[in-house]
């Protein structure tokens, strides 16, 4: 029996509350029509006596003796959309009232069957009958009458034949003929929806905007769509009122909208700014969908998912409002409403849907289900309740996507803030705003310092962007976005930064003073202390205090406890007791048995909390910046001022130290190169070269009292910015490679030869992140892995097994390129299978070690009991949509974008196969950029996929390479 038939049977069971056999019987009598089957069920139940000599399921007369029983059953069935009778009223007053008993009239003697009128009989049949026209009279005898109306009168089906002038107005229902009864319309009430919702605050409105956004790749179009939605929300809550000091409830409503757009939910009264994980699996959502969609089979759902690659699209495909009797009737009436222009829109429902506040509240409930006995059942119930609120395909699609944590809108938090700033300015000034609105940058910077949408939303409603800047400032306990550095690909870039803005006066050349700090291979840490509590946050603003309680104690022990005068730089300064602070530091794994030798990040990543002194991974804190001290923000101070206060306020301890650094007064290539080599030998990744905001003398000359010292570049702490005053110079410059980038694995092929025998996946397809469109664009293939890494890749993507702690770390000499006498690169045997797919072969050609087996099957490709191939835990069932991945490659296996790897490469080339930076480089053919001779360096579990190298950075690298040629 077909899946479609099974689905119809399951839906009929849900609607009529009957057994499977009864549903099959009804469908057979109705010739496969579900609507006819529902009609038959409610017109003739097994408990209702059938007409004599009638062996079919046609409409038949019903004895008046059965009225009470039938009325009781109908009274307990919630199938009316237009009535709001209470259970008490419905129990005491039958929905279908009949006149006093009359003898049943016999039909024609020749036929032996009851005579039936020319019009359809029965309320459900009348309900399903096509509408005669938009202008038809709606009175008590109209087939459009609601079956729940208390004015309906039930009469025997067999009626005497009437005159022609009367037959046009007659039906099977006897009604008073004196005057038509006016139809009473009442608002629809449902257990799953709330009372009338302002359309501007409904999730239906949001889902329409989401659908519009996914239909375009133009950033400005997406911003304008979001802007209009947010204008509606702001106006619905009362607009912007500069005279009100607090608008907490309105701010919460606006916050709900913003979080539903971003797909990241926070908890009420939460002290953390990081979104709370919903902890919902795809299997849990699929199970809920089966319930909500009336029992769609797993096979059909699996087939759809393999086709779409997105569970949200699958949910939309099977969405139907006919999942309950109430929705069944409502949907039928809507289809019959031919004069309604919206009736032909299959993505809408006559219901405006649930409010954004209700959707947000249910998502919070899902996120706060406590683990333990019964938690799975509780979460499943909440998922079903949430998905049943969907009033359209669009709502269903995006509810599922938000549950799975991937909205696929191509809108980052910066895009959402840009649209919010535009909306606020337009509401406040009444003038049209554009993506060039100055308020955008202001609001984004405000969010970098105070990344709490709830606080920003309330401030905006109380006075616009200016009020947000005033109210949303640096606060201890609320992490800020960290300041980041730009990668330097050569020492020439360091020279350019150090001499930028240099001048000459009195035969003296002035440049920019800087420091070169070790770039530690650890975990970025932002430490907050308010005088009572200590909190640590990661670069993603996650609370890591419980993971590193010893690091928190190291920082507290290192702060100055006394007060007094001390000489600093020859000046008498007053040292205050450190009562509160915000530090920027790096937590690094060390080997205490080898004089605190620095260990790689992979060792630190195995840390799950503090252990006893003789157990676990030992750590040390290296601090390099100070953003807040004793109630004062230092974000606007230059780096040299911040570091001076840092050294005055803290002191070195066994677990706490200042980052190793070297003062640079101008550019000295030998000095920087030697210090870079020293850092690499010491276990660091490289150097961080930072301007400190002070000019320095870079050539000999006598200074006099009239010598004018030029102003230095300001060097404040630029939260959330990849600053031009910080450069990172990594060790790959020393080993001879051009640079490394961070990529996301998105697919693979089954290897051939030895790799096929071992079940290895090779090559792996890499992608970089397109921040503007929110998608991943392919950039190269790579095959430079050890056997242990190949095994780990296979286990991770097929079974979800975490990587071993010793796999995916820096490989040492095996990854270095050895220079031959001719100056060309020669790879070791471990890298002999590395090939550049773009230059040395296409997908159809055999490449040494890089062969592609498009049709081969891996030994990991198992089947379930039905013979269907199982999809790996971290794999996609088919080719991902262009809204997620854009490439001209055709992988045998597609990965979920879920991790970041660091790779090195020789240089960059234009490619018709790969799409990275397409449209951003000067190429008339619109080609993308590809890596040549990529080599895997290590995994980067400290980074999210959105923090991988982006397309703009790839375009910049390519342009710099072209200039050097």
N, C-alpha and C positions, 0 to 999 in steps of 0.2 A: 504494500500500500504506500502511496506516495507521501512524501513529507508534507505537501500542501494539504492533502486530505486529513492527515493527522493533526495538523495545526487547526484546521477548521473544526474538527471534532473536539479538540481541547478547548477552543474558544467557546464553542457551543456548550460544553460542560460548565465552563466558568459562568456564562451568562444565565443558563437555565437551571444550574445546580442539579444536574442529572448525572446518571451513570454513563459510562462510555457506550454501553450497549444501547441505552435509550437514545443517546445522541446519534449513534449510527442509524437507528431506526427512524428518527426524525429526519435526518439528512436524506435517507433513501426515499421517504415519502415526499420530500420536498424537491426531489430531483437534483440534489446537491446544492440547493440554494440555502445559505445560512439564514437569510432574512425570512424566507418562507418557513424554515424549520422553527425559528423562534416564534413566529406567528402561530404555527400549528400547536406548539407546546402550550402556549398560554390560552389558546382557544379550546383545546381538548386535552386535558390531563388524564392520566390513567384512572384517577378517582372520579372522573366525570363520566356519567353514563353516555354511551354512544347511541346515536339514533338507530332505530331498527332498520334492518336491511342495508345498513351502510358499512362497508368493509374497507373504506379508504380513509384518508386523513383530511378530507375536505371539510369545509365549514358546515357544521351541523347544528341543529337546535339543541338546546340544553333545558332539561326539565327544571321547573322552578324549585323543586325540592332540593336541588343542589346549590341554590343561591347562597345559602349561609356558608356552606363549606368553601365555595369558590371565592366568596367575598373575603373570608378570613385569610385565605392564602394570598390573594392579591394585596390585601392590606398589609401583609408583612413583607411584600416584595417592593424594594425601592427602585421603581423604574420610571417614575414621572419626573420630568425636568422642570415642569412648570408649576407644580403644586408644592405647598409647604405645610401640609397638614401634619399635625403632631401624631405620634403613635396612638395616643389616647383617642383622638378624633377619628382616626382611620379604623381603629378597632371597634368603635361603637357605631360608625356610619359607613356602610359599605360604599366602596368606590363606584360600583355598578349597581344601581338600584333598578328593580323591576316593578312593574305595576302588579296589581293583584292577579292571582292565578287565572289563566284562561285556558280552555281546552285547546290542545294542539290541533291545528288544522291539517287535514290530510292533503297530499299532493294529488297529482293526476292519477287517475285509476289505471291508465294504460302503462304508466312507467313504474308505478309502485314505489316511487321515491318522493320525498318531501319536495314541494315546489319551492324554488328559491327565486328571489327577486332578481332583476337584471343588474342591480348595483351590487358591488362587493359587500359582503356581510362581515360583521365582527370589527371590533375597534382596532385591533392590530393590523388587520388587512387594510382598513381605511387609512391607518397611519402610514403604511408602506406604499400605498397607492400614489402614483405621480400626481403632482399638483396640477390643477386645471389651468392655472395661469395666475400671474401675480395679482390680477385685479379681481379675482373671484371673491364672492361674498363669503365672509367668515361668520357663520351663525351656528346655531346649535345643531344643524343638520349637516354641516360641512365635514368632509372626511378629514379635515385638519384638526378637528376638535381633539383636545387632550384627553387621554383616557383616564386621567386622574381627576377630572372635574366632577364635583359633587352634583352637578346639574344633569349629568348624563343619565338616561333611563334605558334600561335594558329591556328588550322585547323579544319574543320568539323570532327565530330567524325566518321562519316561513310566514309570510305576510300575504294578505289578500291582494290580488291584482288591483291596481289603482288606475284611474283615468290618466290619459296622456298628459293632460295639463297639470296633473299632480305628481306624476312619476318623476319629473325633472327635479323636484325638490325633495323627494322621499329617499330615505335610506333605510337600512335595517334597524336603525335605532328610532324608536318612537319618541317624539319630543312634542312639547306644547306647540300648537300651531298659531297661537294668538300673536306672538311676537318673538323675534329671534332673541336668543339669550346672548348677551355680550360676553365675549371671551375674557376671562380674567388672567392676566399674565403676572407672574411673580418671579422675582429673581431666582436664578438657579442656586441651589445650596448643595454643597458637597462636603463630605467628611474630610476630603483632602485639600480643599481650598478654603481661603478665608473670605470674609465679606469684601464687597467691592474694592478693588485696588485701583489706585490712580495709574492709568496706563504708563505714565512716565516712570513709575516706580515698580513696574512689573518685570519679571524675568523674561517675559515674552518680548518686550522691547529690547532688552539686552541681546537676546538670541538673534533677533533680526539684524542688529548691528554687527554681531559676530559673523553672521552669514555674509553680510555685505563686505566685511573686511577680508574674509577668506577668498572672495571672488576677485580681488585685485592684489597686485604686488607693489603698487605705488604707495610710498610712505605718506605723502600728503593727503591722499584720498582716505587712508586709514585714520590719520589724525583728525580729519574733518568729520568722519563718521563718529569717532569717539567723542569729539567735541560736542556734537549735537546731542548725543545721548546724555552727556554730563550736564549740559545746559538744562535739559529737561529735568534731571534729578535735582539740580540746584534750585530751579524755579519751583519744583513741586514741594520742596521743604521750606519755601519762604524766601528764596533768594539770599542776597548778601545784606546783612543788617549791621552797619557800623556802630549802632547805638546799643547793641546787646553784647554783654560781656561773656556770656556762656551759652552755647547751643549744643549741649551734649547729645541730645536725642537726634537732632538733625545731622550732627557730625557723624553719628553712628550709621545713619542711613546712607550718607555719602560714602563712608568707609566701606560699607557692605558692597556698594556698587563697584568701587575701585578694586576691592579684593576679588570679586567675582570676575572682573575683567582680567586681572593678572593671573587668576587661577590659584592664588595663594591665600590661605585663610589664617587669620590670627584668632586667638582666644580672648574672650572678654576679660578685662582687668589683668592681662598678661604683662609681665615685666620684661619679656624678651621681645625683640623686634623681628626675629626670624619667624617665618611662617611655620605653623604646626603641621607635621606630616599627617595625612589622612589615613595612612596605613591600610589602604584598600588595594587588593590584588585584582588582576584582570579576571581571575576565576570567580571571585566574589561578585564582581559586577556582572559577569555573564550569567551567573546563577540568578541574580536579581532580575536581569532582563528576561529570563525565561518565564519567571512568574508574572512580571508586568505585561509582557506581550501575549499572555494567554497560552503559554506552553509551546513556544517555537522550539523545535527539536534542536539538539546539540549539533547534529549533522548539518542542518541548514545554517545555523549560526556560524559554525566553523567554516563552511564553504563561503559564506558572505565575507567573513573576516579575512580569509585568504585572498579574496578578490579586492577588498578595499584597503587592507592593511591598517585599518583604524576601527577600533571597537565603537567609537562614537558614530561613525558612518553606518556601521552594522546596526546599531541601535535605532538610528533614524530610519533605516530601510524597513525594519520590522515594526516601527511605531504605528499604532492604530488607536484611535480613540475608542474603538469598540472592544474594550477590555472589561467593561462592566455593563450591566443592563442600562444604567443611566446614560453612560457615554454612548452606548449602542443606539439608543433612541435619538440622542442629541445629534449624533453624526448623520443619522438617516434624515432627520428633519432638515439639517443644513444642506445636504445634497439635493433635497427636493425644493429648496428655496431658489428657484431659477432666477428670480428678479434680484437676488442679492449678488452683487459683483464679486464679493469675497468668497462665494460658495465654491468657485472653481479653483481656489488656491489651496492645493493639497498640503501645504506646509503650515496651515493655520487652523485654529480651532475657534469656535464662537466664544470660547472662554478666554478671557484676557490673561489667564495664567496666575500663578502664585506671585507674591511680592518678592522682591530681592531680599528683603529682611527675613522672610520665611525660609527661602532657599539657603541663605547664609546661616541661619540658626540650625537647620538640619545638618549642614556640613560640619558645623562646630560639634554637634552631637556625635556625628560619625567619628570625628577626630578624638573625642574624649571617652570613647568606649574603653573601659578598663580591662586589661587582659585577665584571663582567668576562665573559670567554668562559666559557660553560657555566653561568653563575649562574642563568639562567632555568630550565634543565633541572634543576639541583640544587634550586631552590626548589619547582618543580613536584613533584619526587619527595618532598620533605618534606611538602608539602600532602597528597598522596595518602596517605602513610604516616600522617599525623595523622588525616585523615578516616576512614581505615579502622579506627581505634580506636573509633569511635562504635559503641556497643552498643544504642542506642535512638534514636528520632526526636528526643527532647529533647537528647541529646548532640550529634547531628548539627547541630541547629538552632543551639545556642549555640557550638559550635566554629566554625561559619561566621561567626557574629556577632562573636566575639572576633577572628577574622582580619580582619574588615572594620572593627573598631574601634567597634562600636555594639552594646552588650549589650541595650539597651532594657529594663532592669530597673526603671528609676525609682529607682535607688540611687546616690547620690553618695558620694564618699569620706567625707563626714561621717556619712552613714547607715551605712556599713560600719563606721566607728569606733564609732558608737553601739552597733551590734549586738555588736561585739567587746568593748566595755566591759561590756555586760550579760552576755555569755557568761562572761567572766573572773570577774566578781563572783559569778555564780551557781555556778560550779565551785568557787570559793574559799570561799564562805560556806555553800553548800548551800541557800540561800534563793532563792525566785523573784524575778527582777528585772523591772523594767518600764522603759518609755522615759523615766520620770522619774528614773532612777538617777543620783545625783550624780556617779558615776564617769565618766559620758559626757562632760560638759563638761571634766573634768580631762584625759581622754585626748585629746580633740580639741585642747585647748590644747597639750598635749605634742607632738602631731603637727604643729601649726603651727610650733613651734620646731625640731623634728627630724622632718622629713617622710620618714623612712626606715622603711618598714614592717618590714624585716628586723630592724633594731635594736629597734624597739618590740616585735615579736613575741617575740624572745628574752628581753627584759626582763620581759614579761608572764608568760612561763612560769617565770621564776625568782623571782617574788614579786608578781605582780599589778600593778595600776595604780600603787601606791605605788612599786614598784621601777622602773617605766617612767619616772615623774616624776624619780626619782633618777638614773637612768642616761642618759636621753635629754635632754640639755641643749644649749645653744647651742654650736656648734663651728665654727671657721673652716674654710671649704671646703664646708660643708653649708648651702645656702641655706635661709632661713626664709621663711614666707609673709609678704608685705608688709602693712604697716598701710594701711588704706584710709580714705577720707573719705566722709561723707554729703553728698549734694547739698543746697545751700541754694537755695530758690526765691524768696527775697526777702531784703532786708536785715533785715527783722523777725526772721528766724530767727537771723541773726548776733547781733542785739541780745539775743535770748533766751539764747543760749549765753554771751555775755559777762557777763550779769547773773545767771546761774544761781547760786543759793546766796549771793547778795549779802546783806550785813547792814549795820546802822547802829550805830555806837557813838561816843560823845563828839561828836555832830553831824558825824561823818564817815561817808561811805558807801563801802563796800568792794565791789569787784567782782573779776573774773578778768582777770588780765593775759594778753594774747595777742599773736600776731604775724600779720601778713598777708603771705604769700609769693606771689611770682608762680607761677602754675600753667603750667609750660612745656609746649609742644606737642612732646614728644619721646618717648623710650623710657625707661621705668623701668629702673634699673640698680642691682643690689646687688653691691657690690665686696667681695671677701674677699682678705686678704693675711695669710699665716701666718708671714712672715719670710723665706720662700724663693720661694713661687709666688703669682702673682696670678691670680684668677679673677673673671669677671663673669657675672652671672646676670640673666635677664629677669624680669618680673613673673610669668611662668609657670614660673620656676625652671629655664629652659633655659640651658645654657652658651653665652654669646655672646662669650667671650674672643677667639676667632679672628675674629669679625666686627668687633670694636672693639679691636684691640691698641693703637692709639694712645690710646684712652681709658684703658686700663689703665696706660699709661706716664705719662699726665698725672697720674693719682692718685698714683703712686709718686713722681713729681717734686715733688708739692705737699706731701708729708709732711715733718714736722720731722726734720732729720737730726742736730741738735746737742742738747746738754743745757745747762741753765743756769737762772738765776733771772730772772724777768721780772715786771713789775707788770701785773696784770689787775684792773680795777675797784678800783684803789688798794691791792691786796693783793699781797704778794710770794709768787709761786708757783714751784714747782719744775717746770720743763718737762722731761719725759722724752723720750728718743728714741723715735719711733714704730716699734715692731717688728712689731706685728700690729694689724689693724683690720677692721671690717665697716662699710661706708658705705652709705647710701641716697642715691641721686642720680638725675639725669635727664640723658640724653645727647641733645643738641639739634643739629640741623643749622644751620650758620651760614654767612653770606656774608662771607669774610675781606676782600673788596674793598670792603665797605660797613660797616666798623667792627663786624664780627661781628654784622650784622643777623640776627635770628632767622628761620629758615625753617620752613615747616610740616612736620608729621610725614611727609607723603607723599614729600617729598624725602629724608628720612632713610631711609625704608623701601626705597629703591633701593640702599642701601649693602650691599655684599656682602663688604666687607673693606677693609683699609687700602690706599690707593694711594700713588703718589709725591706729593711735595709739590704738584705742579702738576696732579694728576689727582684725580678722585673727589669725593665729598661731604665737606666739612670739618665737623668736629664740635667741640663744646665741652661740658665736663662741669660741671653745676651741682649741687652737693652741698647737702643740707638736713638730714641726720640721721646720727647715729653710734650704732651699737648695740653695738660691742665695741671695746675698746682695750687693747692690751698685756696680754692674758690675762684681762681682766675683762669680764664681761657688763654692759651698761648698760641692758638692757631694762626693769629696774625703776626706773631713774632718771627724774625728771621731764624734760620737754623742755628747760627752761631749763638744766638741768645738762648734758644731752647736747650742746646747742649751744655751751655755754661750752667744754667739752672739745674740741669739733670745731674751734672757731676757735683754740684754743691749740695744737692738734696739726697743723693744716694751714695753708697760706698760699696766697693767690691767685697764679696763673700765667696765661700767655696761653691755655692750654688747660683751666684749672681755676678755678672761682670758686664763691663761696657764692651760694645763691639770693637774689635781691633781696627784701628784706623791710622791713616797717614795724612798729614796736612800737605796740601798741594798749593804752592804759591806760583801759579802759572803752569804752563804745560812743559813737562819733561818726560819725553818718551821712554828713556832708559829707566827712569825712576818708577814710572807706572808699570812698565813691563816686568821689572824685577819684583815689584810688590804683588803683581798678579800671579806670578809663578810661585811666590811664597805662600799666597793664600790657597792656591790649588794644592800644593804639597801639604798644607796644613789641614786639608779635608774640606775646604770651602768650595762653593760652586764657582766663585769668581769675585769680582769687585763691584761695589756700588759707588759710583762717583757722584758727589752731591755738591752743588754750589751752596755756600753757607750765608750768602747775602752780604759779603764784605769785599771791597776792592783790595787789591794787593799790588805791590810794586814788582814788576817782572823784569826790569833791567836796571843796571846801576845808574845812579844819579843822586846828586845831593838834594836833600829835601830842605826847604827853607820855610820860614813862617808864612811866606806868600804862596807856597805850593798849594794848588787846589786839588784835593783828592776827589776823583770822580765818584758819583753815586753808583753803588753796586746794584745788581739786579735784585729785586725783592724776592725773598725765598721763604714764604710762609708755608704752613702745612696745608697742602691742597687736598682736602678730603675728597675721595672718589675720583681723583684725576690722575691720569698718567702724565706726570709733569715733565716739562722740558728742562727742569733744573736737576733732575735725577736721571742718571744713565746706569744701566747694568751691563757690565763687561764680563761675560761668562768664560769659563775655562776652554770652551771650544775654540776660542781665538788662539789659544796657546797650542792646541793639538792640530791646528791647520785647517779646521773646518770653517766654512763660511758662517754658519749660525745654526741654531736649533729652533724649531718651532713646536708648538703643541697642537696635536691633531686628534681627531676622534675616529676610531675604527667604525666603519659603517657596513662592511660586507666582506665576503671572502669567496674563494673557489676551493674545490676539492683538489688537493695536490696530486701529481702523477708520480709514477715510479716509486721510489723509496718512501716518499711522503704519503702516497696513496696507501701503501702497505701498512703504514703506521697510523693512518686515519688523520693525518695532519691537514689543517686548512692553510693553503698557500696558493697565491699571495693574498695579503690583506689589503683591502681598499681603505684609504684614509680620506678624511674630509676636514675642512676648516669651517668656522662658523660665520654665517652672514648675519651680522647684527641687525641690519636694516629690515631684512625679510624674515628673520627668525628661522632660517633653514640651514642645512649643512650642504656645502658644495665640495665635490670630490677634488682632490689635488694630486694623488699618486697611489700606486701600489707599492707594497714593500714585502720583502722576503727574508730580511736579515735577522733571523731568530735562531736561538738555540733549540735543541730538542725539548728541553724542559719548558721553555716558553711556549713552544707549539702545543705541548700537552696541556699546559695551563690555560691557553687560549681556548682550546677545544672544551675543556671541562667547564670553564666559566660560561661560555656562550651556550653550550648544550645542556649542561646540568645545573648551572648557577653556582658552581663550587668556587669559593673565594680563592684568589691567587695565593700561593705559598709566599711566606715573607721573604724568602731568598730568591724569588723569581722576579725578573723585571727590573733588577737594579743595574747600576753602572757596571758594564762588563770588563772595563779595564782595557788592556792593550788589544784585545780582540776586536775592539770597535775603532781603533785608531788607524788612520791611513798612513802607510809607510811610503816615504818618498824614494823614488828610484833616482839613479844618476841623471836621468834625462829630465827629472823634475815632474814626471807624471805620477799619478796615483796608482798604487798597486794594493789590492786588498788581500787579506789573509784568507786561508782556506775556509775559515768559518763564514766568510762573506762572499764566497765564490758564486753563490746563486743569486746575488743581487743584480738585477737588470732594470733598466729604465724602459718601462712599457711604451712610453710615448716615442722614444727615439729608436729603440732596438727591436721592436716587434709589436704586432697588433694582437688582438685577442685570438685571431685565427691562426697565428703562427706558433710554431714550437720554439720556446725559448729555454735555454739551458737553466734548469732550476726554477724557471718561472712559468712553466707550462700550465695551461688552464684546462681543467676537465669540467666542461660545462654540464655534462650529463652524468658524471660519475656519482655514485652514492657512497656516502661515508658509512663506516660501521656504526657510527653514532646515530644514524638516521633510522630510528626505530618506528614501529607501527603499533597502533592500539588494537583492541579486539576486533574492530570493524575493518581493519586493514588500511586505516588512514595514517599517513605519515605524521608523526608527532613533531611539533614545533619546539625548538630549543627554548629553554627558560629565558635567555636573553637574546633571542632571535625574533625576527618578524616573520609572519606566515607567507609573505610574498614581497614583491617589489614595493618599497615605500612610496607614498604619493609625493608629488612635486612640492607639496606644502611642507614636507619634512626633509627630503633629500633631493638634490638636483645633480644628476650626473648622466653621462652617456655610456657609462659602463653597464654591464649586465651580469651581476654576480649570481653565483649558484645559491648562495646563502646571504641573507641580509640581516645585519645586526641592529638591535635597538641602540641608538646613540646613548651610551651609558658610561663611558670612561674616556680619560685623556691620556695620550702617550706623547712622550717627547721624542722627536726624531731629528737627526742631522741630515744634511744634504750638501751636494757639491755646488749646484747652482740651480737657476730657475729657467724654464723654457715655456713658450706659448704652446697651447694644446687645444685640439678640437674635441678631445675626449673628456677632459676635466674642465670644470666650470668655476673653479676658485678665482675670484677677482674678475670674472667676466663682466665687461662693461666699465671696469675701473682702470684698465690699462689701455694705452693708445694703440688699439688694434682695430682696423676697419672691419675685420671679419667677426668681431665679437668673441674671439677665442678666450679661453681661460688660461690660468697659469698652472704649471705642473712642476713637481720636484724632480731633479735628476739625481740618480744614485742615492735614494733615501736610505737611511740606516736607523734602525730602532735603537734608542738610547735607554729609556726607562719608562715605567708607568708613572703617572702623576695623580695618585688618588686624592691629593690635596686640592685638586681643581675640579670644578664642575664643567660639563660640556660647553656651557655658555661662555666659559672663561678660556676656551681654546683660542689659538691664534685666529684672528678674524680676517675677512677678505680685504679690508682697508690696509691692514698691516702687510699682507701678502703683496698688494699692489705697490706699497711703498718700497718693499724689498726689491721688487722687480725693477722699479724705476731707478733705484740706486745702482743696481747691477748694470743697467743699461748705460748709465753715466760713466761707470768705471771702464766700460769696454772701449 
